[in-house]
Amino acid sequence: MTIDSIVGNIVSEINMRLHPRTDGIKYQFERCTFPVTFTRDDYKEADGCAIFLVETDGSYTVTKFESRYMDVEDPLRKVYHGAYFECDEEPTAMDELIEDVAAGVSKN
């Protein structure tokens, strides 16, 4: 997937939680993660991944790892996955992706 597609999906989920609907429809949000892996040589999973942990209220944290996602030994791996994203970019694009998510999250 492209960075823009991944950012759009994660930002949409965060904003939906930050600004719940006012038309009477209520969502039951769960705490979940959105792991993002990166590629090298255009097709292999690279060392380096990011995991977005999104809380029910829309607050979130990002944890970066220097290993492939399947090699991460962290309690975040046990949290329900909202979605798993494979980014078409090299791990050098990780900071850009994180910054783009932060810029897209609605403050109001």
CORHU-V257275 format. One record per helix or strand of 3 or more residues. SS is the DSSP state (helix for helix, strand for strand). FROM is the first residue (numbers start at 1). LEN is the number of residues. If there is no record, write none. Layout:
((SS & FROM & LEN) (SS & FROM & LEN))
This chain:
((helix & 3 & 16) (strand & 32 & 9) (strand & 44 & 11) (strand & 60 & 6) (helix & 69 & 3) (helix & 75 & 4) (strand & 81 & 6) (helix & 91 & 14))
